[in-house]
Structure formats: C-alpha cells, structure tokens
Amino acid sequence: MSGAREAGPVILAVGGISLAFGGVKALSEVGFDVREHEVRAIIGPNGAGKSSMLNVINGVYRPQQGRITYLGETREEMEPHFAASHGIARTFQSLALFKGMSVLDNLLAGRNLLMRTNLLLQALRIGPALREEVAHRRRVEEIIDFLEIQHVRKTPVGRLPYGLQKRVDLGRALAAEPRVLLLDEPMAGMNVEEKQDMCRFILDVNDEFGTTIVLIEHDMGVVMDISDRVVVLDYGRKIGDGTPDEVRSNQAVIDAYLGVQH
C-alpha cells in the first residue's frame, strides 16, 4: 500500500537528540529524518522512548542535546506554540477530548490557532467574527464528512464508543490543518474492524490532504502495511532505520523487538 506514494524532500529532521529525566535516559543521540508526504513509523518495545521523541518534536520536552530542523530552520529545541503555529499537530495515547462537548465543538476547538478575530467579537458573533465562524464550521463539517462521523456530530464525545472517540481525536488534529501529523498509538485498544477503519483514514489523510504522518504503533501488521519507512528505538537508542522490508530483516531489530510476540 505504501509503495504507491512518492515522498518529497526532508521536511523534518532530528539529530543527536538526548533526553534524560534525572538519572534515567529516555533518548540517547537519536537521529532520523522525515520526508514530506510520507508515513514514517516509530516502533520499539515499551519504554523505548517513542512518545518522548514525539514530545521533543512538538516541544513538550526540551532535550539536553541535539538539534531539530523543521522547514529548513534548525534549532536546539522546539517550542509548543511554534510547532503548533507552523503546522505540527499531535494526538496522544490517552484521549484528552472535551467529553461533555459535542463532536462538532471538539473539532472546532482544533481550529483555535487559525482564528483571527478577538474574543469579544467571537462572543458577540458579529461582523468578521461571524463570517470567520461560518468558515471554520464549514471546514469542520468537511472533516466530519471525511471521517464518516456525520451521525454523531452533535453527540457529546463522552457518550461515544472508544473507536469513534479515537476518530474524533484524529479529526481535532486535522482541524488545525497540519503539514506534519504526529500520531501516538492511534489504534491502541481498538478491535480489528476499528483498526482497519483507522488505517484507511490515515492513508486517506496522507494521500488526499498531502499530510506527512509520523506514527507510533505496536501492531506490526499495521506498521509494515502502511509505512514508507520505519525507525526502531530500544532503550532510548536507534537500532534500525529503513523501509519495512529492511527493518524486518535487521537482526538487531529482530533480537530486540520483532522476535518477541506482538
């Protein structure tokens, strides 16, 4: 499935990233790049540093060493606001949706950085604020149609089954119109049918929107099926990097991860 896509130039690169919490090393001199329009997977055992790496990329964690290059600009650390305002969006392992709000309102929350009118005008819903709200709602409705959740658009998210909540989480990230989308175990806890749906949506986001995807996932069938390239971490160090076939045949990866039943 992944072979049909053509990746572009490098849009994001990390080099020599080291991150420690006290005496615990989460990442040790990790480096890899991400090409525009590819699906780039990060795999490894629990505790390998995968989520920490995403947190470095979007500025939640500040590494002690290394550099991050995004859109041609190199910096020692990423700031969350810079990342969000320059097209990096993120989902997390644990859902952080507004459970009492509707699906529509949760997706509208994802448009926050794209809103230009001030809070007073937004509250009054007059003039440019009203026109802007109409435009944002139109875009959110397009995402709702894309994710096939029209039937629950006005339902409070807390009432939805888990698989649909994960889809709403993806939709809220898409509402920010990201160039790079970081997905932290988007299929965790899903059944087979839900995983198939999520795989389809991820590939459609990549193909139709041109969004670059960086994906953490434990299901090796999913990873090998939808990824263009895979980087493998183990105890905070990179032990493999390449196409799915290259990673699958890498003895260090087999010994550390793929040799274990997943």
N, C-alpha and C positions, 0 to 999 in steps of 0.2 A: 504493500500500500504506500509506503514511504518513498519508494523509488521513483514515483511519477513526478515528484516535486523537484524544483531546481532552486537550491539555496543561493542567496546573493552574497555580497561582501560581509565581512565581520561587522556586526552591529554592537556586540558586547564582548569584552574580554576581561578576565581576571588573571592576575599574575602574582605568584609568590604570596598568596593570602594565608596568613597565620592568625589564629584567633584562640585565645585562652581565657578561661574563667578560673582565676586563682591558679592552682597548680594543674588544672585539667585542660589539656589541649584539645580543642574542638576541631581545629583545622591546622594543618602543618604544610606550608608552602604549596598550596593548591593553585593550579593554573589551568585554564581552558578557555576556549572562545565559543561564541555563538554566532552563527551566520543568519543574516536576515532571511526570514520566511522558512526557517527550518523548525522541526520539532527536535529539541535537544533534551535527552533524558539524563537524569542523575540518579544512579542506583547505588545500593550498598546495604550492608546489614544495619539493624537498628543501632543508633549511636555512632554511625559513621561520619556524621557531620553534614548531612544533606540539607536539612532545614536551616542549620546555621549558615550554610553557603547562601541560600536564598535570602536569609536575613541580612547578610553582608551586602548582597547585590541591591536590595531595596532600602538599605540604610538603617535598618533596625539595630544591627550590631556594627560596631566600629572595630575593624581588625587592627591588631598591633603591628602587622607588617603587610606589605603588598600594595597593589595598585588595581584600580578598576578603570577600564576605558570604555566609555559609552558614547556612541555617536561621534567618535573621533576625539573626545575630550578625556584626558587621563587625570585621575585624582586618587589620593590615598584612601579616601573613604567616601561613601555615598551618603547624602542626606535624604531623609524620607521625603521631604517636600520637593526637593529637586527631582528625585526619582519619579514621584507621582506626577509632577507637573510636566515632566519630559517623556511621559509615555510608558512608564513601567508600572504595571498593575499586579496584584498579588491575591491569591486565595491561600487559606491556611488549613492545616489538618483539622482543627476544631472549628466548627461553624461559628461565626460571630455575626449572625444576622440579627436584625431587629424583629424578634419573634412576634411582638404584638402588632407590627405594621404589616400592611398588605404586600404582596409580591411587587406590585407596581411601585409602591412607595420605597421599598428596599432598593429597587433598581434606580429610582430617581436619586436616592442618596449617593449612588455611584457617580452621578453627574456633577457632584458638588464643585469640584475643581474647574469645571467648564462653565460654571455660572458666573456672569459678569456683573449683573445688577446688584445693588446693595441690599442688605437685609430688610430695611424699611420698605423699599419698593416691592420686594418679594412678598412681605407680609400683607401689603395693601393690594397686591396683584393688579397693578395699574400700569399703563403705558408700556415702556420697554420690558418691564419685569413680566407682564402678562404675555407679551409676544415671545419672550425667551422661554417661559414655562411651557407654552404651547409647543415650541420647537423641541424642547427636551422631552416632553411627553411623547411626541411623535417618534423620536429616536428610541425611547424606551419601549414603545409599543412594537417597533420593528424587532427589537431584541426578543421580546416576549413571543412574537410570531416565530422567529428563528429557532428559539429553544422549545417551541411547541408547548407552551405553558399558558395558552390563552384561557383555558378553562379554570385556572386558579388565580388569574391576575388580580382579583380583588380579595382573595383569601388571605387571612393573617398567616404569615410564614410558619408560626409555631404549630399550626394545625396540619401542616403538610407532612407526608411521609418523608423519610430521610433522603431517599433518592431525589425527590423533587426539590428538597431544600438545597442539596448539593448543586442542582441545576440553577437554582436562584442565585446561589453564591457565585457561580460562573457568570451568570448574567449581570450581576452587580459589578464584577470586574470588567466585563465587556462594555458596560455603560460608560466607563472612563475613556473609551476609545484608545486602548493601549497599543503601542508598537511592539512591546515585549510583554508577554503574559507569563507570570510565574505561578505554576500550579503545584501546590504541596499536597500530594496524595489525593487527587480529586476523586478517586474511585474507592477510597478506603471505606469499608463497611457495606459496600454495595453487593447486590446479588448479580448473577451472570447477565441477566437481561439489562439491568441498570448500567453495568459496565459497558455493554455493547452500545447502549444509547450514548453514554458519555464519550466513548471513543469516537463515535460518529460526529458528535458535536465538536470535539477538539479538532478533528481533521477538517471539518467544515469551517471552523474559525480560522484555521491556518490557510485553507485554500481560498475561501470566499472573501475574507477580510484581509488576507495577507499578513496576519498577525504572527509574529515569531513566538514560539512556545518553548518555555523551559519547564520541564516536568519531572517531579519526583513521583515514583510509583514502585510498589513492591511486586505487583503482578508481572512476572517476566514475560508472559504471553502477550500482554498489552504493550509492554516496553518494546519488545522485539518486533511487534507488528506495526506500530505507528511511528516509531522514532527514526530519524535520519542518522543521528549519531548519539552515542551513549558515553558518558563519563562515569567511572566507577570509583567510589570512595570506600576506604576501610580504615577505621580508627583515625579519621581525620586526614588521611593521605590519599592521593590519587594513585590507583594501582592499574587503571586501564582507561583507554580513550580511543574511540573509533566507531566504525559502523557496527550495527548489531551483530553481523557475522564475525567481525574482527573481535569484538568483545566476547562473544560466545565461545570463541576458540582460544582465548587468552588464558593460559594455565594459571596465572596468578589470580585472575578473577574466578576461575573455576574453583580453585582451592579455598579462596576467601568467602565466596558468596554463592556462585551458581551450583557448586557441588552440594550445597545444603538444600533440602527440600523446601520449595516456596510455592 
